[in-house]
Amino acid sequence: MDSYYDMEKINFSNDFTVISNISIIGNSNGTIFDYRNNIKGILSFYFESDNTRVTIENIIFINFYEYHKEFDDRIQMIYIQSELEKFYFTFNNCTFQNNYNRLINIKMKCHKSSHLEPAILLNECNFM
């Protein structure tokens, strides 16, 4: 993986249908996803298979755009949607820096507790 990604160069959003485990793993010293105060490059994950995992590790998310009330208030850097009971999303050793809008938006249905492990987990992450 490269050490720097200019997210402004990516189409409006990156949509992932999760039917098996997905890992996005940066360099050991961190890989930068720089949004350059824009909304391009949003990451959206749609869980369609039970017991699947998304892991994001060693990513430095910086400069996600500043909220302006005239724009849609549903914009976020990462969108997670699941109608399944068992899905897992983990951030390991990630940094969120100079982001001035909603970072994560989660839309899920939970009819009953089917597992003890958290669905969303942030391990050793930094917020600056």
N, CA, C and O atoms as a DFTB+ gen file, in Angstrom:
512 C
 N C O
     1  1       0.848      -1.167       0.000
     2  2       0.000       0.000       0.000
     3  2       0.897       1.235       0.000
     4  3       1.937       1.255       0.659
     5  1       0.491       2.259      -0.740
     6  2       1.225       3.524      -0.749
     7  2       1.092       4.201       0.605
     8  3       0.257       3.814       1.422
     9  1       1.913       5.207       0.837
    10  2       1.868       5.905       2.127
    11  2       0.884       7.066       2.132
    12  3       0.552       7.577       3.202
    13  1       0.400       7.506       0.947
    14  2      -0.495       8.660       0.876
    15  2      -1.499       8.466      -0.254
    16  3      -1.144       8.067      -1.363
    17  1      -2.767       8.760       0.057
    18  2      -3.829       8.727      -0.949
    19  2      -4.586      10.046      -0.905
    20  3      -5.071      10.461       0.148
    21  1      -4.684      10.700      -2.055
    22  2      -5.462      11.923      -2.195
    23  2      -6.893      11.502      -2.515
    24  3      -7.207      11.173      -3.659
    25  1      -7.755      11.512      -1.510
    26  2      -9.122      11.022      -1.674
    27  2      -9.946      11.913      -2.605
    28  3     -10.972      11.482      -3.132
    29  1      -9.504      13.135      -2.804
    30  2     -10.208      14.052      -3.699
    31  2     -10.166      13.562      -5.151
    32  3     -11.018      13.940      -5.956
    33  1      -9.198      12.740      -5.484
    34  2      -9.053      12.221      -6.847
    35  2      -9.958      11.020      -7.116
    36  3     -10.053      10.554      -8.251
    37  1     -10.623      10.520      -6.074
    38  2     -11.492       9.347      -6.202
    39  2     -12.915       9.822      -6.480
    40  3     -13.320      10.894      -6.030
    41  1     -13.664       9.020      -7.221
    42  2     -15.066       9.360      -7.450
    43  2     -15.775       9.604      -6.137
    44  3     -15.233       9.308      -5.072
    45  1     -16.976      10.138      -6.201
    46  2     -17.684      10.599      -4.999
    47  2     -17.619       9.617      -3.847
    48  3     -17.297      10.015      -2.727
    49  1     -17.913       8.344      -4.082
    50  2     -17.849       7.396      -2.967
    51  2     -17.338       6.042      -3.446
    52  3     -17.385       5.717      -4.633
    53  1     -16.852       5.272      -2.491
    54  2     -16.412       3.903      -2.743
    55  2     -17.398       2.998      -2.022
    56  3     -17.444       2.987      -0.792
    57  1     -18.181       2.244      -2.767
    58  2     -19.208       1.385      -2.193
    59  2     -18.736      -0.067      -2.202
    60  3     -18.325      -0.597      -3.234
    61  1     -18.805      -0.697      -1.027
    62  2     -18.385      -2.086      -0.875
    63  2     -19.567      -2.910      -0.385
    64  3     -20.148      -2.599       0.655
    65  1     -19.928      -3.952      -1.116
    66  2     -20.906      -4.921      -0.660
    67  2     -20.125      -6.021       0.051
    68  3     -19.290      -6.690      -0.557
    69  1     -20.399      -6.201       1.329
    70  2     -19.616      -7.121       2.143
    71  2     -20.297      -8.488       2.164
    72  3     -21.315      -8.689       2.827
    73  1     -19.703      -9.425       1.416
    74  2     -20.199     -10.803       1.406
    75  2     -19.156     -11.760       1.965
    76  3     -19.441     -12.933       2.204
    77  1     -17.937     -11.247       2.173
    78  2     -16.862     -11.987       2.840
    79  2     -15.988     -10.956       3.558
    80  3     -16.174      -9.752       3.385
    81  1     -15.055     -11.422       4.348
    82  2     -14.224     -10.517       5.136
    83  2     -13.407      -9.588       4.243
    84  3     -12.908      -9.991       3.193
    85  1     -13.282      -8.331       4.685
    86  2     -12.509      -7.319       3.970
    87  2     -11.530      -6.696       4.955
    88  3     -11.897      -6.380       6.087
    89  1     -10.280      -6.521       4.523
    90  2      -9.276      -5.835       5.338
    91  2      -8.634      -4.733       4.507
    92  3      -8.214      -4.958       3.372
    93  1      -8.564      -3.551       5.080
    94  2      -7.834      -2.431       4.491
    95  2      -6.729      -2.123       5.482
    96  3      -6.980      -1.566       6.550
    97  1      -5.508      -2.486       5.127
    98  2      -4.393      -2.396       6.076
    99  2      -3.322      -1.481       5.493
   100  3      -2.772      -1.745       4.423
   101  1      -3.037      -0.399       6.218
   102  2      -2.013       0.543       5.801
   103  2      -0.633       0.091       6.232
   104  3      -0.462      -0.972       6.829
   105  1       0.348       0.921       5.917
   106  2       1.732       0.664       6.329
   107  2       1.828       0.675       7.846
   108  3       0.974       1.248       8.522
   109  1       2.856       0.048       8.376
   110  2       3.000      -0.046       9.830
   111  2       3.107       1.325      10.501
   112  3       2.708       1.473      11.656
   113  1       3.637       2.325       9.801
   114  2       3.717       3.677      10.368
   115  2       2.535       4.548       9.952
   116  3       2.532       5.749      10.222
   117  1       1.540       3.965       9.304
   118  2       0.317       4.670       8.942
   119  2       0.274       5.062       7.481
   120  3       1.274       5.513       6.921
   121  1      -0.865       4.892       6.873
   122  2      -1.122       5.324       5.504
   123  2      -2.167       6.427       5.567
   124  3      -3.202       6.271       6.216
   125  1      -1.900       7.533       4.900
   126  2      -2.777       8.710       4.977
   127  2      -3.847       8.655       3.899
   128  3      -3.555       8.461       2.719
   129  1      -5.103       8.833       4.331
   130  2      -6.221       9.091       3.437
   131  2      -6.568      10.564       3.639
   132  3      -7.209      10.922       4.627
   133  1      -6.148      11.414       2.710
   134  2      -6.324      12.864       2.828
   135  2      -7.521      13.294       1.990
   136  3      -7.499      13.199       0.762
   137  1      -8.557      13.764       2.660
   138  2      -9.780      14.184       1.982
   139  2      -9.693      15.611       1.459
   140  3     -10.581      16.056       0.731
   141  1      -8.655      16.321       1.812
   142  2      -8.394      17.677       1.316
   143  2      -9.609      18.593       1.446
   144  3      -9.921      19.366       0.541
   145  1     -10.291      18.491       2.596
   146  2     -11.479      19.305       2.898
   147  2     -12.572      19.150       1.854
   148  3     -13.246      20.113       1.490
   149  1     -12.734      17.929       1.383
   150  2     -13.730      17.618       0.376
   151  2     -14.532      16.413       0.857
   152  3     -14.221      15.830       1.896
   153  1     -15.560      16.041       0.102
   154  2     -16.369      14.873       0.465
   155  2     -16.132      13.696      -0.472
   156  3     -16.757      12.649      -0.307
   157  1     -15.260      13.840      -1.435
   158  2     -14.978      12.733      -2.358
   159  2     -14.227      11.641      -1.616
   160  3     -13.458      11.911      -0.693
   161  1     -14.461      10.405      -2.035
   162  2     -13.747       9.285      -1.443
   163  2     -14.413       8.683      -0.219
   164  3     -13.791       7.905       0.504
   165  1     -15.675       9.034       0.023
   166  2     -16.410       8.442       1.144
   167  2     -16.383       6.919       1.015
   168  3     -16.487       6.384      -0.089
   169  1     -16.242       6.226       2.141
   170  2     -16.229       4.762       2.160
   171  2     -17.570       4.256       2.683
   172  3     -17.965       4.589       3.800
   173  1     -18.267       3.458       1.887
   174  2     -19.573       2.909       2.281
   175  2     -19.511       1.392       2.247
   176  3     -19.052       0.796       1.272
   177  1     -19.985       0.769       3.340
   178  2     -19.959      -0.683       3.474
   179  2     -21.374      -1.186       3.715
   180  3     -22.048      -0.737       4.641
   181  1     -21.827      -2.122       2.877
   182  2     -23.166      -2.701       2.974
   183  2     -23.011      -4.195       3.266
   184  3     -22.613      -4.965       2.392
   185  1     -23.324      -4.596       4.488
   186  2     -23.174      -5.994       4.895
   187  2     -24.343      -6.812       4.367
   188  3     -25.504      -6.506       4.639
   189  1     -24.018      -7.870       3.599
   190  2     -25.054      -8.732       3.038
   191  2     -24.859     -10.199       3.386
   192  3     -25.639     -11.049       2.954
   193  1     -23.829     -10.504       4.161
   194  2     -23.604     -11.880       4.615
   195  2     -23.356     -11.869       6.113
   196  3     -22.592     -11.054       6.630
   197  1     -24.016     -12.789       6.795
   198  2     -23.867     -12.913       8.244
   199  2     -22.445     -13.297       8.622
   200  3     -21.755     -13.995       7.879
   201  1     -22.022     -12.832       9.789
   202  2     -20.746     -13.210      10.382
   203  2     -19.549     -12.739       9.558
   204  3     -18.512     -13.402       9.548
   205  1     -19.673     -11.627       8.881
   206  2     -18.570     -11.079       8.095
   207  2     -17.929      -9.918       8.835
   208  3     -18.551      -9.270       9.676
   209  1     -16.656      -9.672       8.496
   210  2     -15.872      -8.654       9.194
   211  2     -15.226      -7.699       8.202
   212  3     -14.775      -8.094       7.127
   213  1     -15.194      -6.431       8.595
   214  2     -14.379      -5.434       7.906
   215  2     -13.386      -4.919       8.927
   216  3     -13.761      -4.533      10.034
   217  1     -12.119      -4.915       8.551
   218  2     -11.063      -4.409       9.425
   219  2     -10.318      -3.306       8.693
   220  3      -9.870      -3.489       7.562
   221  1     -10.191      -2.168       9.345
   222  2      -9.390      -1.061       8.823
   223  2      -8.278      -0.837       9.833
   224  3      -8.537      -0.638      11.020
   225  1      -7.038      -0.870       9.358
   226  2      -5.891      -0.846      10.266
   227  2      -4.793       0.074       9.742
   228  3      -4.494       0.093       8.548
   229  1      -4.197       0.837      10.660
   230  2      -3.058       1.711      10.349
   231  2      -3.382       2.765       9.286
   232  3      -2.536       3.083       8.450
   233  1      -4.582       3.297       9.316
   234  2      -4.981       4.356       8.385
   235  2      -5.098       5.667       9.159
   236  3      -5.637       5.706      10.265
   237  1      -4.588       6.726       8.564
   238  2      -4.688       8.073       9.123
   239  2      -5.677       8.840       8.245
   240  3      -5.371       9.181       7.103
   241  1      -6.853       9.105       8.783
   242  2      -7.896       9.823       8.060
   243  2      -7.761      11.309       8.386
   244  3      -7.911      11.700       9.543
   245  1      -7.481      12.140       7.384
   246  2      -7.296      13.565       7.663
   247  2      -8.123      14.442       6.727
   248  3      -8.427      14.075       5.592
   249  1      -8.473      15.615       7.252
   250  2      -9.051      16.726       6.485
   251  2     -10.381      16.416       5.807
   252  3     -10.620      16.859       4.684
   253  1     -11.259      15.649       6.487
   254  2     -12.599      15.462       5.930
   255  2     -13.342      16.778       6.046
   256  3     -13.175      17.496       7.032
   257  1     -14.152      17.103       5.064
   258  2     -14.643      18.462       4.895
   259  2     -15.443      18.994       6.079
   260  3     -16.049      18.246       6.847
   261  1     -15.419      20.293       6.188
   262  2     -16.136      20.977       7.261
   263  2     -17.614      21.078       6.917
   264  3     -17.979      21.423       5.793
   265  1     -18.457      20.775       7.890
   266  2     -19.907      20.815       7.701
   267  2     -20.389      22.226       7.415
   268  3     -19.991      23.182       8.081
   269  1     -21.245      22.341       6.422
   270  2     -21.925      23.603       6.110
   271  2     -23.408      23.297       6.054
   272  3     -23.822      22.352       5.383
   273  1     -24.211      24.082       6.749
   274  2     -25.629      23.751       6.883
   275  2     -26.370      23.743       5.553
   276  3     -27.426      23.118       5.450
   277  1     -25.853      24.415       4.536
   278  2     -26.545      24.402       3.252
   279  2     -26.345      23.087       2.495
   280  3     -27.031      22.835       1.504
   281  1     -25.404      22.238       2.958
   282  2     -25.198      20.934       2.348
   283  2     -25.954      19.873       3.135
   284  3     -26.412      20.110       4.253
   285  1     -26.071      18.720       2.538
   286  2     -26.776      17.603       3.147
   287  2     -26.103      17.197       4.455
   288  3     -24.902      16.928       4.481
   289  1     -26.869      17.152       5.530
   290  2     -26.284      16.808       6.822
   291  2     -26.109      15.305       7.011
   292  3     -25.736      14.863       8.098
   293  1     -26.368      14.522       5.985
   294  2     -26.181      13.074       6.074
   295  2     -24.831      12.635       5.527
   296  3     -24.593      11.438       5.360
   297  1     -23.962      13.565       5.252
   298  2     -22.652      13.222       4.709
   299  2     -21.723      12.813       5.838
   300  3     -21.667      13.467       6.880
   301  1     -20.998      11.733       5.621
   302  2     -20.055      11.220       6.597
   303  2     -18.877      10.592       5.862
   304  3     -18.982      10.269       4.679
   305  1     -17.769      10.422       6.552
   306  2     -16.580       9.837       5.935
   307  2     -16.762       8.339       5.703
   308  3     -16.353       7.816       4.667
   309  1     -17.378       7.644       6.671
   310  2     -17.567       6.197       6.581
   311  2     -19.022       5.874       6.897
   312  3     -19.554       6.294       7.925
   313  1     -19.658       5.123       6.004
   314  2     -21.046       4.720       6.192
   315  2     -21.096       3.202       6.301
   316  3     -20.516       2.494       5.478
   317  1     -21.791       2.705       7.320
   318  2     -21.923       1.271       7.559
   319  2     -23.408       0.940       7.630
   320  3     -24.151       1.549       8.399
   321  1     -23.839      -0.034       6.816
   322  2     -25.245      -0.440       6.841
   323  2     -25.345      -1.954       6.921
   324  3     -24.671      -2.681       6.191
   325  1     -26.210      -2.416       7.833
   326  2     -26.446      -3.854       7.953
   327  2     -27.842      -4.111       8.481
   328  3     -28.302      -3.456       9.416
   329  1     -28.493      -5.056       7.878
   330  2     -29.765      -5.535       8.404
   331  2     -29.584      -6.919       9.007
   332  3     -30.561      -7.593       9.332
   333  1     -28.351      -7.336       9.155
   334  2     -28.012      -8.637       9.712
   335  2     -27.659      -8.500      11.181
   336  3     -27.244      -7.430      11.628
   337  1     -27.819      -9.562      11.921
   338  2     -27.518      -9.550      13.351
   339  2     -26.013      -9.644      13.626
   340  3     -25.504      -8.997      14.542
   341  1     -25.319     -10.439      12.843
   342  2     -23.899     -10.681      13.122
   343  2     -23.033     -10.072      12.031
   344  3     -22.850     -10.653      10.962
   345  1     -22.507      -8.896      12.322
   346  2     -21.503      -8.273      11.471
   347  2     -20.518      -7.569      12.385
   348  3     -20.854      -7.202      13.511
   349  1     -19.308      -7.383      11.899
   350  2     -18.255      -6.798      12.728
   351  2     -17.448      -5.791      11.914
   352  3     -17.081      -6.049      10.768
   353  1     -17.184      -4.652      12.523
   354  2     -16.400      -3.600      11.879
   355  2     -15.383      -3.123      12.907
   356  3     -15.756      -2.649      13.980
   357  1     -14.094      -3.248      12.581
   358  2     -13.039      -2.930      13.539
   359  2     -12.042      -1.946      12.944
   360  3     -11.572      -2.113      11.819
   361  1     -11.732      -0.918      13.724
   362  2     -10.648       0.003      13.404
   363  2      -9.512      -0.323      14.364
   364  3      -9.703      -0.293      15.580
   365  1      -8.347      -0.629      13.839
   366  2      -7.163      -0.896      14.657
   367  2      -6.096       0.153      14.362
   368  3      -5.708       0.360      13.213
   369  1      -5.632       0.809      15.418
   370  2      -4.508       1.742      15.296
   371  2      -4.726       2.788      14.206
   372  3      -3.817       3.062      13.423
   373  1      -5.912       3.368      14.149
   374  2      -6.218       4.409      13.173
   375  2      -6.173       5.777      13.848
   376  3      -6.359       5.893      15.060
   377  1      -5.926       6.800      13.051
   378  2      -5.922       8.172      13.541
   379  2      -6.919       8.976      12.731
   380  3      -6.984       8.862      11.507
   381  1      -7.697       9.796      13.435
   382  2      -8.669      10.695      12.814
   383  2      -8.223      12.107      13.187
   384  3      -8.255      12.486      14.358
   385  1      -7.806      12.885      12.180
   386  2      -7.183      14.179      12.466
   387  2      -7.739      15.258      11.537
   388  3      -7.869      15.057      10.329
   389  1      -8.066      16.417      12.139
   390  2      -8.562      17.581      11.382
   391  2      -9.800      17.245      10.557
   392  3      -9.917      17.670       9.408
   393  1     -10.703      16.497      11.131
   394  2     -11.963      16.154      10.475
   395  2     -13.079      16.911      11.191
   396  3     -13.218      16.817      12.411
   397  1     -13.867      17.656      10.433
   398  2     -14.847      18.545      11.046
   399  2     -16.267      18.228      10.604
   400  3     -17.071      19.129      10.366
   401  1     -16.559      16.968      10.498
   402  2     -17.900      16.535      10.156
   403  2     -18.110      15.165      10.763
   404  3     -17.239      14.646      11.461
   405  1     -19.251      14.586      10.501
   406  2     -19.555      13.247      10.995
   407  2     -18.544      12.266      10.409
   408  3     -18.342      12.223       9.195
   409  1     -17.920      11.490      11.267
   410  2     -16.929      10.526      10.800
   411  2     -17.572       9.219      10.365
   412  3     -17.281       8.699       9.288
   413  1     -18.455       8.692      11.218
   414  2     -19.045       7.381      10.957
   415  2     -20.552       7.466      11.143
   416  3     -21.034       8.022      12.130
   417  1     -21.286       6.916      10.197
   418  2     -22.736       6.821      10.293
   419  2     -23.087       5.341      10.184
   420  3     -22.699       4.671       9.227
   421  1     -23.819       4.843      11.165
   422  2     -24.164       3.423      11.204
   423  2     -25.675       3.268      11.112
   424  3     -26.420       3.851      11.901
   425  1     -26.116       2.482      10.150
   426  2     -27.535       2.158      10.026
   427  2     -27.644       0.644      10.154
   428  3     -27.169      -0.108       9.303
   429  1     -28.284       0.216      11.243
   430  2     -28.380      -1.224      11.472
   431  2     -29.709      -1.567      12.119
   432  3     -30.352      -0.731      12.754
   433  1     -30.101      -2.816      11.942
   434  2     -31.280      -3.348      12.609
   435  2     -30.815      -4.408      13.574
   436  3     -29.989      -5.257      13.238
   437  1     -31.345      -4.352      14.759
   438  2     -31.000      -5.366      15.756
   439  2     -32.299      -5.793      16.432
   440  3     -32.870      -5.052      17.233
   441  1     -32.746      -6.972      16.105
   442  2     -33.995      -7.478      16.664
   443  2     -33.781      -8.136      18.021
   444  3     -34.667      -8.133      18.875
   445  1     -32.603      -8.693      18.203
   446  2     -32.250      -9.315      19.466
   447  2     -30.734      -9.415      19.541
   448  3     -30.050      -9.426      18.518
   449  1     -30.229      -9.486      20.733
   450  2     -28.788      -9.634      20.914
   451  2     -28.405     -11.070      20.590
   452  3     -28.856     -12.008      21.248
   453  1     -27.569     -11.234      19.572
   454  2     -27.222     -12.582      19.145
   455  2     -25.761     -12.939      19.405
   456  3     -25.342     -14.071      19.165
   457  1     -24.983     -11.967      19.898
   458  2     -23.586     -12.241      20.207
   459  2     -23.087     -11.222      21.219
   460  3     -23.631     -10.123      21.330
   461  1     -22.059     -11.592      21.948
   462  2     -21.520     -10.721      22.985
   463  2     -20.447      -9.779      22.464
   464  3     -20.198      -8.738      23.072
   465  1     -19.823     -10.111      21.379
   466  2     -18.765      -9.288      20.810
   467  2     -19.362      -8.016      20.200
   468  3     -20.391      -8.088      19.529
   469  1     -18.733      -6.850      20.420
   470  2     -19.273      -5.612      19.845
   471  2     -19.266      -5.647      18.320
   472  3     -18.354      -6.207      17.710
   473  1     -20.278      -5.052      17.712
   474  2     -20.351      -4.996      16.252
   475  2     -19.354      -3.977      15.703
   476  3     -18.748      -4.208      14.656
   477  1     -19.180      -2.862      16.393
   478  2     -18.241      -1.817      15.983
   479  2     -17.210      -1.657      17.095
   480  3     -17.562      -1.505      18.265
   481  1     -15.932      -1.692      16.716
   482  2     -14.878      -1.623      17.718
   483  2     -13.756      -0.716      17.222
   484  3     -13.311      -0.824      16.080
   485  1     -13.307       0.183      18.106
   486  2     -12.166       1.047      17.814
   487  2     -11.055       0.701      18.798
   488  3     -11.167       0.993      19.989
   489  1      -9.987       0.082      18.310
   490  2      -8.862      -0.342      19.140
   491  2      -7.678       0.591      18.932
   492  3      -7.202       0.761      17.810
   493  1      -7.206       1.192      20.012
   494  2      -6.015       2.035      19.980
   495  2      -6.062       3.080      18.874
   496  3      -5.085       3.262      18.148
   497  1      -7.197       3.768      18.743
   498  2      -7.356       4.830      17.755
   499  2      -7.142       6.186      18.424
   500  3      -7.375       6.347      19.622
   501  1      -6.699       7.147      17.635
   502  2      -6.456       8.500      18.120
   503  2      -7.374       9.477      17.400
   504  3      -7.613       9.360      16.198
   505  1      -7.883      10.442      18.159
   506  2      -8.728      11.492      17.611
   507  2      -8.082      12.829      17.927
   508  3      -7.909      13.183      19.093
   509  1      -7.730      13.566      16.893
   510  2      -7.031      14.837      17.085
   511  2      -7.734      15.968      16.364
   512  3      -7.281      17.112      16.419
